Amino acid sequence: MTTITIREESTSGEIAAPAAIEIPTERLTVRELIRSQVYQQVKDQNVQVAARSCEPDNGIQLTETERALNGVRDVKPKPVPWKAQLDKAIAAFESQHILIFIDDQQITSLDQELTLNSQTDICFLRLTMLMGG
């Protein structure tokens, strides 16, 4: 296993905290890189959502009258399906809404093979659409 770090940026200047992900091998395709990134992000998001849903409701106790008037809502967040997010990410790459740079070289093919290590500079750049464009 190799741990790599991916930076996510946008043209609006927004920079997400770098994400470290584990990849099974140093050689993989761009498609496999995107898959690994999406899988890890969705997994992390689902863990955070599940943890928040288990938190107490700040000690607020509804009265019987409030429960009768408002009803009881059992809202449990549903986990995000990672495969649907992968399809969106692949489509965004293919339509050039997301650009990928490896060591300052733009990657243009999903089937391009990469050799990555912990020192490889990886950037996912999300393009911001213009209003009405």
C-alpha positions as CSV (number, residue, x, y, z in Angstrom):
1,M,0.0,0.0,0.0
2,T,1.1,3.5,-0.8
3,T,-0.3,6.7,0.8
4,I,-0.6,9.7,-1.5
5,T,-1.9,13.2,-0.9
6,I,-4.4,14.9,-3.1
7,R,-5.1,18.7,-3.1
8,E,-8.4,19.9,-4.3
9,E,-8.7,23.5,-5.5
10,S,-11.2,25.6,-7.5
11,T,-10.7,28.5,-9.8
12,S,-12.6,30.6,-7.3
13,G,-9.6,30.3,-5.0
14,E,-11.2,27.7,-2.7
15,I,-8.7,25.2,-1.4
16,A,-9.8,22.1,0.5
17,A,-7.6,20.5,3.1
18,P,-5.3,18.0,1.4
19,A,-6.6,14.4,1.7
20,A,-4.3,11.4,2.2
21,I,-5.6,8.2,0.6
22,E,-4.2,4.7,0.4
23,I,-3.7,3.1,-3.0
24,P,-3.0,-0.6,-3.4
25,T,-0.2,-0.1,-5.9
26,E,2.1,2.7,-7.1
27,R,0.9,2.1,-10.7
28,L,-2.7,2.8,-11.6
29,T,-4.8,4.5,-14.2
30,V,-6.4,8.0,-13.8
31,R,-9.8,6.2,-13.6
32,E,-8.5,4.2,-10.6
33,L,-7.0,7.3,-9.0
34,I,-10.4,9.1,-9.2
35,R,-12.1,5.9,-7.9
36,S,-9.8,5.8,-4.9
37,Q,-10.3,9.5,-4.1
38,V,-14.1,9.4,-4.5
39,Y,-14.4,6.2,-2.4
40,Q,-12.4,7.6,0.4
41,Q,-14.2,11.0,0.4
42,V,-17.6,9.3,0.5
43,K,-16.6,6.9,3.1
44,D,-15.3,9.7,5.3
45,Q,-18.4,11.8,4.7
46,N,-20.7,8.8,5.6
47,V,-18.8,8.2,8.9
48,Q,-19.1,11.9,9.8
49,V,-22.9,12.0,9.1
50,A,-23.4,8.8,11.0
51,A,-21.5,10.2,14.0
52,R,-23.5,13.4,14.0
53,S,-26.8,11.4,13.9
54,C,-25.8,9.6,17.1
55,E,-25.1,12.9,19.0
56,P,-27.6,13.9,21.7
57,D,-30.1,16.6,20.8
58,N,-28.4,19.2,23.1
59,G,-30.6,18.0,26.0
60,I,-33.8,19.5,24.7
61,Q,-36.8,17.5,25.8
62,L,-40.1,18.0,24.1
63,T,-43.3,17.9,26.1
64,E,-46.1,15.5,25.3
65,T,-48.1,18.4,23.9
66,E,-45.2,19.5,21.6
67,R,-44.7,15.9,20.4
68,A,-48.5,15.6,19.7
69,L,-48.5,18.9,17.8
70,N,-45.2,18.5,15.9
71,G,-45.1,14.8,15.5
72,V,-42.1,12.6,16.1
73,R,-39.5,12.8,13.4
74,D,-37.0,10.1,13.2
75,V,-34.6,11.6,10.6
76,K,-31.7,9.3,10.0
77,P,-29.3,10.4,7.3
78,K,-28.9,8.0,4.5
79,P,-25.4,7.1,3.4
80,V,-24.2,8.5,0.1
81,P,-23.7,5.8,-2.5
82,W,-20.1,6.1,-3.6
83,K,-20.7,4.6,-7.1
84,A,-23.1,7.3,-8.0
85,Q,-20.5,9.9,-6.9
86,L,-17.9,8.1,-8.9
87,D,-20.0,8.3,-12.1
88,K,-20.4,12.1,-11.5
89,A,-16.7,12.5,-11.0
90,I,-15.8,10.6,-14.2
91,A,-18.4,12.6,-16.1
92,A,-16.9,15.9,-14.7
93,F,-13.4,14.8,-15.7
94,E,-14.6,13.9,-19.2
95,S,-16.4,17.2,-19.7
96,Q,-13.4,19.0,-18.3
97,H,-15.2,20.4,-15.3
98,I,-12.4,18.8,-13.2
99,L,-8.8,18.9,-14.3
100,I,-6.1,16.7,-12.8
101,F,-2.5,17.7,-12.6
102,I,0.2,15.3,-11.6
103,D,3.6,17.0,-10.9
104,D,2.3,20.1,-12.8
105,Q,1.4,18.1,-15.9
106,Q,-2.3,18.0,-17.0
107,I,-3.8,14.6,-17.3
108,T,-6.2,14.2,-20.2
109,S,-7.1,10.5,-20.4
110,L,-8.9,8.3,-17.9
111,D,-6.8,5.3,-19.1
112,Q,-3.4,7.0,-18.8
113,E,-1.2,4.9,-16.5
114,L,0.4,6.7,-13.6
115,T,3.3,5.9,-11.3
116,L,2.7,7.5,-8.0
117,N,4.6,7.7,-4.7
118,S,4.2,9.7,-1.5
119,Q,6.1,12.6,-3.1
120,T,4.0,13.0,-6.2
121,D,2.2,16.3,-6.4
122,I,-1.5,15.6,-7.2
123,C,-4.0,18.4,-7.7
124,F,-7.7,18.1,-8.7
125,L,-8.8,21.5,-10.0
126,R,-12.6,22.1,-10.1
127,L,-13.5,24.7,-12.7
128,T,-16.2,27.2,-11.7
129,M,-18.8,27.8,-14.4
130,L,-19.7,31.4,-15.3
131,M,-23.2,32.6,-14.7
132,G,-25.3,32.0,-17.8
133,G,-22.4,30.1,-19.5
